[in-house]
Amino acid sequence: MVTYYPPLPPRRIRKVGAPLGVLIAFGIVAGLIVILLTAANPVGTAIGFVLSSLGIAVVLLAYLWLDRWEPEPPRLLLLAFGWGASLAVVVSVLLELSLESWIAPGAKTPSAASIAVGAPLIEEAAKGLFLVVMMTGRRRNEMNSLTDCLVYAGITAAGFAWLEDILYIADADTLAHSLLTAAMRLVMAPFAHPLFTTMTGIGVFFALRQRHIAAKIGCVLAGYAAAVLLHASWNGSALLGAGAYFLIYVFWMMPLFGLAITLGLVSRRREQHVVADKLPGMVAAGLITPNEATWLGSMRDRKLAIATATRMGGPPAGTAVKNFSAQVVELAFVRDRIDRGFGDQRVFALQNEQVQAVVAARWAAPILQWLAAYRVPAMPR
């Protein structure tokens, strides 16, 4: 017999969003930049805004698909995009202008040193700083896996790329030049900035698995250095002519992009394994039933359970099952963190909260009492 305990009302530990004022401020900064560009070049900015938005939408959808197993809080994802599209861009522009005035005072065009070295150093630091912020305080509870680090890195970089693409397209002299710039940046390399910052995300992931501060710093710096190197090779190839650019694109960037895709897929599969491994313990603790364990450990089976609940009780029932599944996944990752030896007083408090959240999610909807005996049909052979 499964014993359920009524939910307690502790202070929420895990729920981490983003201050609404910060989100609004980031949006205002990005909007003002677009307005200023529109005043200077209305046609180029309009083309840049539309095409960049379409291109980056594809990038964002790819990261949201990757994030389906353990979705991140929407407001934190908005914060990541806003950071890239406002703060990171503004800081990068100001620092790059200052660097350029020091390297080549009076020059009308950026120097090779600024493009190949200065820009990668500054821009990857501006983007990567968001990931460092995510390592601190309550935000650390959202960084449960490599997938989480890749998603935050990619969406921050997507925000940066969105506004930077608008800047470059709007800066073109003619309509033909604007369209050519859009094709080069949005058709050939929409994932360029996310790919660079992915290196920093990998470094942050390994840093989170270290116990000593020196090791954490070393991992973050190693990831940042890899991001700078990748970014510098991309920018530098453009200075060497079309031939070098396409060679780097085909034989360096594309293979790395393929490896990044593979890494993302493997990481998401790893998330599934973590959850599946923790389900027997939850069954033993009476938090879920043996039948529920047959569908909570698979994305496909979760979808079937949610669809069944929706058919039986309507959309609210489907939403209740979806929320219950999400709480079970969160508890599994907290348990994994403890099992790996990273449990402290705060993490154990977080575990207790997640246990109560699972119980509360079950009590929230009658459909979950029926699903306690639901077993997902076996796949046909």
N, C-alpha and C positions, 0 to 999 in steps of 0.2 A: 504494500500500500504506500502511495506517495503522500508525504506530508507537506502541506503548504503553510507558509507563515505569512501573516499579514505584513504588507510593506510598511517600513518605517519611514519617517520624514526627515532624513539627515540632510545637511547642507550638501548641495550638489558639488561634487568634486570634478567629475570628468567634463561636464558640459562647458565647452569653451567656444565662444563665438568671436566676435570682433566688435569693439565699440562702434556704435552707429555713427558717432561723430567723426571717427577716423575714416570710415568708409565714405561718408559724405565729403570729407576733405579731399580724399584721394580722387573722388569723382570730379570735384570742382577743379582741381589742378589739371587733370587730364582734359576736361572740357575747355578750360581757358586756353590751353595750348592749342587745341583744335580750332578754337575761335580765332586766335591770333594768326594761325596759319591760313584760315579762310579769308581773313582780311587782306593778307598779303597775296594769296593766290587762290581765289575761290574755286576755279575749275580743277586745278591740280589737287587741292585738298579734298574736294568732293569725290574725285576719282579714287584718291588714296583711302579715304574713309570707307567707301563702299567696298572696294576690292580687299583692303586689309581686313575689314570686319568679316568678309566672307572666308578669306584664307585662314584667319585665326580661329574662326568658328569650327573649321575642320579639325584644327589642332586641339581645341578645347573638348570637342566631342570624343576625340581619341583618348584623352586623359580621363574623361568622365566614364568612358567604357572600361578603362583599366581599373578605375576606382569602384567598380560595382560591388565587389565582394564585401568590402568594409567602407562604405561611403563616408567621406569626410564632411564635417559640418559645412553647410553651404556658405555661411558668413565668413568662415575662415578661407574658403576657396575664393570668395569675392575679395577678401583682404589680400590674398596672395596676388591676384590679378591686378588689383588696384595699386599695390606696392610696386609691381613691375611697370605699370602704365603711368605712374606719376612720380613717386619719390625716386625710384631707381633711374628713371629717364632724366629728371631734373638734376639730380646729383651728378650723373654721368656727364651731362652736357656742360655743367659748370666746371667740373674738374678737368674735363678734356679741353675746354677753352683756356683754362688757366695753364694747363700743361703746354698747350700749343703756343701760348704767348711767351712762355719761358724758353721753349725749344727753338722756335722760329718767330721772333717778334716781327710783326708787320706783314707776315705771309698771308696771302689771300686764300690759299688752299691748305688743307691739313698736310703735314709732313708725313713721310713714310714711317718715321719712328712713332709718331702719334697713332697712325692707323694700325700698324702691325704690332705695336707693343703697348702704347699708352691706353688705347681703347679697350683691348682685352683685359688688361689689369684692372681698370676702373669699372668697366661694365659688369664683369663677373663678380667683383666685390660688391657692387651695388645690388645685384640680384641675389647673390649668395647670402648676404646679410640677413635676408628674410628667413632663410633656413636656420641660421644661427639663433635668431629670435625664437623660432619654433622649438628650439632645444631647451628653452628656459621655462620655468614656472609651470602652470597648468597646461600650457600648450604641449609640453613634453608628452602628455598622455595621448595625444593624437598621433604621435610618431611611433606606430606600433610595428611597422614592417618596412622593407625596402620599397614596396609599392607606395606607401604613404610618402616617403622621401622623394620618390620619382614624381609623384603627382604634384606635390607642392613646388618642387623645382621647375617642373614643366609649365605649370600654370603661371607662376611668377614670371618666367621667361616669356611666356606667350603674351602677357600684358606688356612687357617691355617691347617685344617684337611688333605688337599691334601699333603702338604709338610711333615707334621708330620707322616702321614701314610708311606710315602716313607722312612723317617728316621727309623721308627721302623722295617719295612720289610727288609730294607737293612742291619740293625744291627743284623739280625738273623744269627746264626752260620751255619745252614745247609739249603738246599733247602726246606726240609720238614718243618723246623721251619718257614721259610719265608712264605710258603703257609698257615701254620696254623695261623700265625700272620695276614696275609691278610684276611683270613676267619673271624677271630674274629673282626677285625676292619672294614672291608668293607661289610661283609654280615650281621653281627649282629648289627653293630652300625655305619652305614654311616652318620646318622643324629645326632650323639651324640653331637659333638661340636656345630652345628647349634642350637640344642635344648638348650644347656647351654646358649648360647649368646642371644637366644630369650628372656630370662628373662631380660637381660639388654635392649634389644630393647623395651620391654613393658614398662620398667621404663622410657626410653627416650620419648616414646609416651606420657605418662602422664605428664612428665616434660614439654613438649611443650604446654600443655594445662593449665599450671600454670602461674600466673602473677608475683609472687614474687620469687626472686632468691633463697631464702632459701627453698621454696617448690620445685623448680626445682632441686636443689642439692639433696634434700631428696628423690625425686622420682628416680633420676638416681642411687643414692647409694642403695636404696631399690632393684631396679632391679639387680644391680651388686651383692648385697648380695645373692639374690636368685640364680643367675647364679653360684656363688661360692659354695653355699650349694649343688646345684644339681651336679656340677662337683665333689665336694669333696665326695659326697655319692657314685658316680660312681667309682672314683679312690679308695676310701676306701674299697669298696666291693671286689675289686680284691685282696686286701691284706688279706682278711679274708677267702679265699679259694673259690673253684668252687661253692660250695653250696650257699654261701652268694651272690656271684656274680650273679648267675642265679635267686635267689630270688629277688634281687634288680632289675634285668633286667625285670622280668615278672611283679612284683607287684608294681614297682615304676616308672621305666623308660618308659615302654610301655604305662601305663595309661597317663602319662604326655605327651608322644608323641602324643597319640590320642587327648588329650585336645588341644595341640598346632595345630594340623591339623584342628580341629574344629574352633579354634580361627582364623586361617588364612582364612578359608572359610567364616566365619561370617564377618570378616573384609572386605573381597572383596565384599560381598553382601552389606555391609554398604557403600562402595565406590559407588556402583551403585545407591543406594538410594540418596546419596548426589547429584550426577549428575542429577538424575531424578527430585529432588526437585527444582533445580535451572533452569531447562529448561523453565518453564512458565515465569520467569522473563526475560530470554533472548528473548523469543517470544515477550513479551510486549515491550522490548527495540528495537525490529526490527533487532536483530542480527541473529536470525534463524526464519524459518517459522513454523507455526503450524504442517505442515506435517513432517518437519525435526525432530520436537520434538518427533514424534512417533517412530523414529528409533535411535536417539542419546542416549536414556536412557537405552538401552539394548545391551548386548554383542552380542547376537544372531542376533538382528535386524541390528546392525552395520555391522556385517559380510555380511548379505544379501545385504545391501546397497552398500558395497564395491564390492561385487561380481557382482551386477547389473551394477555398474559404469565400472568395468573392462570389462564386456561383451559388454557394449555400446561403450566404448572409448579406450579399451586396458589397459595394465598395468599402464601407466602414469595416466589415469583417476582414477583407483583404488587407486593408491598412493595418489593422490590429495584428494580424499574423506577420506582416512585414516588420512592424516595430518589435515584436517579440523575437523574431529572427535576428534583428540587428542587436538587440540587447544580449542575446546568447553569444553572438560573435564578439562583442566587446568584452564580455566576461572571459571568453576563451583567450583573448590576447593579454588580458591582465594576468590570467593564470600562467600563461606562457612566460611572461616577464618574471614572475615569481619563481617558476621552475628553472629558469636560467640563472637564478641567483641574484636577481636585481630587485628583490623585494625589500622595501623599507617600511617604516610606519605609514607613510603616505600611500604607498602602493597597496598595502594590506587594507587600509581604509577604503581605497578605491575598489578593491575586490569586494568588500562588504557592501559597498553601495551598489555595485553591479549585480550582486546576488539579489538584493532587494528590488532592483530595477527589473530583473527577469521575473520575479514573483509578481510584481505590480503589473507588468505587461500581460501576464497570464490572467490576472484577475480583472483586467480592464475590459475583456470581451468574452462573452459566453462561447463564441466559436472556438476558442482555444481549449475549452473543456472537451469539446467534441474531437478536436484535432489531436488530443492527447492519445487517442487510440488509432490515429490515422497513420497508415503505412503507404509510402509512395509505391505505385505499381512498378514491378520490375521491367527493365528495358527488354524489348523483344530481341531474341538472338537471331 
